[in-house]
Amino acid sequence: MNEPTRHILSWSELKLAVFFTVVIVLVVFAIFFSGLVTSIFRQHFSLTITISDVGGLKVGAPVWLQGVTVGKVSKIDVLSKSQVVVVEIDKKYQPFLYADAYAEVKAVGLLGSKYMELIRGTKSSGPIEIDKKIKGRLVDPLKSMDENLSRTIEQISVLINRINHGNGTAGALINDSTLAADVKGTMNNLRALIEEIRKNPKEFFKVEIF
């Protein structure tokens, strides 16, 4: 009486194992196939960029256009006097690039990972061609930080000006003369600190490797 029961349980387990195996295979196939279909139907075009120094840029790094990821770095070749970077760009972004476009290698933050930024160029130069060779350059991360600090200084200056004239919400809230003086002093100190960082960034950002 026990043997048929053991046989039925064994068969049930086998069916369950087969079922889960089939489900896993179908899921993996669906994921792979969907990616393959997307890759096939999404058209790309290549740009070849000549640059003297890639600054640690790697194959697979993102390519940006006005802050939007539009492609990736597909190949980097080292030549005797320069380096050649090949990027694959989604073809739908081709109309946004012009013949005099160029590329910049930048970093996310001061010591962040590298990416490539495409600068559109001017409309008067005409549309960019597929497989066109363009020039590139490495942007000093300190320069990028300097640009960000400059924008911050401008914003602080505008805010201080509004406080001084009692304009907007900031000016309306600061009715107490002591509080107003404290806020203005803090803002001025912050602006002075940012100016000092902008002038001598290496004094504030030192990297030590142990």
Secondary structure as the mmCIF struct_conf table of DSSP 4:
data_model
#
loop_
_struct_conf.conf_type_id
_struct_conf.id
_struct_conf.beg_label_comp_id
_struct_conf.beg_label_asym_id
_struct_conf.beg_label_seq_id
_struct_conf.end_label_comp_id
_struct_conf.end_label_asym_id
_struct_conf.end_label_seq_id
HELX_RH_AL_P HELX_RH_AL_P1 ASN A 2 PHE A 41
BEND BEND1 ARG A 42 ARG A 42
STRN STRN1 HIS A 44 ILE A 51
BEND BEND2 SER A 52 SER A 52
TURN_TY1_P TURN_TY1_P1 GLY A 55 GLY A 56
TURN_TY1_P TURN_TY1_P2 VAL A 59 GLY A 60
STRN STRN2 PRO A 62 LEU A 65
TURN_TY1_P TURN_TY1_P3 GLN A 66 GLY A 67
STRN STRN3 VAL A 68 VAL A 78
BEND BEND3 SER A 80 LYS A 81
STRN STRN4 GLN A 83 ASP A 90
HELX_RH_3T_P HELX_RH_3T_P1 LYS A 91 PHE A 96
STRN STRN5 TYR A 98 TYR A 98
TURN_TY1_P TURN_TY1_P4 ALA A 99 ASP A 100
STRN STRN6 TYR A 102 ALA A 107
BEND BEND4 VAL A 108 LEU A 111
STRN STRN7 LYS A 114 ILE A 119
HELX_RH_3T_P HELX_RH_3T_P2 LYS A 123 SER A 125
STRN STRN8 PRO A 127 PRO A 127
HELX_LH_PP_P HELX_LH_PP_P1 ILE A 128 GLU A 129
TURN_TY1_P TURN_TY1_P5 ILE A 130 ASP A 131
STRN STRN9 LYS A 133 LEU A 138
HELX_LH_PP_P HELX_LH_PP_P2 VAL A 139 ASP A 140
HELX_RH_AL_P HELX_RH_AL_P2 PRO A 141 HIS A 165
TURN_TY1_P TURN_TY1_P6 GLY A 166 GLY A 166
HELX_RH_AL_P HELX_RH_AL_P3 GLY A 168 LEU A 173
BEND BEND5 ASP A 176 ASP A 176
HELX_RH_AL_P HELX_RH_AL_P4 SER A 177 LYS A 199
HELX_RH_AL_P HELX_RH_AL_P5 PRO A 201 PHE A 204
#
